[in-house]
Amino acid sequence: MVGELGALLIGALGGDASGFVSVIGALSGLTLLATLAWVVLRFSDRPLHAVAWGSLAVSVLGQSLHPWYIPWSLALLALVALTRRQERWVEGFAIAFVVWNSIQTVVWHTMP
């Protein structure tokens, strides 16, 4: 989404966005790999935690975000014991996802 938005802005200004899109793609891939490495190291003694948080990282930081990825991650997170702080973050994320998906669905299905 960042790459597409940046490409639209660069294109509107008359520039070539191919370099920007390539850099954003590489940076997002590296960010995802670093996050997954951290998750595996952090939760190496709790495999279900690692899968749940890793799934959420792939859903959010991956190259594409489809609405059906997030509920699978949330279902996995519901199976693990979370701290109160983690619960609040997951609740906020779930609410933000529902709002985003609602807006995205309305926009997608009302376009001619």
C-alpha positions as CSV (number, residue, x, y, z in Angstrom):
1,M,0.0,0.0,0.0
2,V,2.9,2.3,0.8
3,G,4.5,1.5,-2.6
4,E,1.3,2.1,-4.5
5,L,0.6,5.4,-2.7
6,G,4.1,6.6,-3.3
7,A,3.9,5.6,-6.9
8,L,0.7,7.5,-7.4
9,L,2.2,10.6,-5.8
10,I,5.4,10.4,-7.9
11,G,3.4,9.7,-11.0
12,A,1.2,12.7,-10.3
13,L,4.3,14.8,-10.1
14,G,5.5,13.5,-13.4
15,G,8.3,11.2,-12.1
16,D,9.1,7.6,-12.7
17,A,8.1,5.5,-9.6
18,S,9.8,2.2,-10.6
19,G,12.9,2.9,-8.4
20,F,10.8,3.9,-5.5
21,V,8.6,0.8,-5.7
22,S,11.6,-1.5,-5.9
23,V,13.2,0.1,-2.8
24,I,9.9,-0.1,-0.9
25,G,9.5,-3.7,-1.9
26,A,13.0,-4.6,-0.7
27,L,12.6,-2.6,2.6
28,S,9.3,-4.3,3.4
29,G,10.8,-7.7,2.7
30,L,13.7,-7.0,5.0
31,T,11.4,-5.6,7.7
32,L,9.3,-8.8,7.5
33,L,12.4,-11.0,7.7
34,A,13.7,-9.1,10.7
35,T,10.4,-9.2,12.4
36,L,10.0,-13.0,11.8
37,A,13.5,-13.6,13.1
38,W,12.7,-11.6,16.3
39,V,9.4,-13.5,16.8
40,V,11.2,-16.9,16.4
41,L,13.9,-15.9,18.9
42,R,11.5,-14.3,21.3
43,F,9.0,-17.2,21.4
44,S,11.4,-20.1,20.6
45,D,10.1,-21.9,23.8
46,R,6.4,-21.3,22.9
47,P,5.7,-22.5,19.3
48,L,2.0,-21.5,19.3
49,H,3.0,-18.0,20.3
50,A,5.6,-17.9,17.5
51,V,3.1,-19.1,14.9
52,A,0.4,-16.6,16.1
53,W,2.6,-13.5,16.2
54,G,4.5,-14.6,13.0
55,S,1.2,-15.0,11.2
56,L,0.2,-11.5,12.2
57,A,3.6,-10.2,11.0
58,V,3.2,-11.9,7.6
59,S,-0.4,-10.6,7.3
60,V,0.5,-7.0,8.1
61,L,4.1,-6.7,6.7
62,G,3.8,-9.0,3.7
63,Q,3.7,-7.8,0.1
64,S,-0.1,-7.9,-0.1
65,L,-2.8,-7.6,2.5
66,H,-6.0,-9.5,1.9
67,P,-8.8,-9.1,4.3
68,W,-9.0,-12.9,5.1
69,Y,-5.4,-13.0,6.4
70,I,-6.1,-11.0,9.5
71,P,-8.9,-13.2,11.0
72,W,-6.6,-16.3,10.9
73,S,-4.0,-14.4,12.8
74,L,-6.5,-13.2,15.3
75,A,-7.9,-16.7,15.8
76,L,-4.3,-18.0,16.5
77,L,-3.8,-15.1,19.0
78,A,-7.0,-16.1,20.7
79,L,-5.4,-19.5,21.5
80,V,-2.4,-18.0,23.4
81,A,-2.2,-16.3,26.8
82,L,-1.6,-12.6,26.3
83,T,-0.5,-10.0,28.7
84,R,-3.0,-7.2,29.4
85,R,-0.9,-4.8,27.2
86,Q,-0.9,-7.3,24.4
87,E,-4.6,-7.8,24.7
88,R,-5.2,-4.0,24.3
89,W,-2.9,-3.9,21.3
90,V,-4.7,-6.9,19.7
91,E,-8.1,-5.4,20.5
92,G,-7.1,-2.0,19.0
93,F,-5.7,-3.8,15.9
94,A,-8.9,-5.8,15.5
95,I,-11.0,-2.7,15.7
96,A,-8.8,-0.8,13.2
97,F,-9.0,-3.8,10.9
98,V,-12.8,-3.9,11.0
99,V,-13.0,-0.2,10.2
100,W,-10.4,-0.4,7.4
101,N,-12.1,-3.5,5.9
102,S,-15.5,-1.9,6.1
103,I,-14.3,1.3,4.3
104,Q,-12.3,-0.7,1.7
105,T,-15.3,-3.0,1.0
106,V,-17.7,0.0,0.5
107,V,-15.2,1.7,-1.8
108,W,-14.5,-1.5,-3.7
109,H,-18.1,-2.4,-4.2
110,T,-19.4,1.0,-5.1
111,M,-16.9,1.9,-7.8
112,P,-18.3,1.7,-11.3
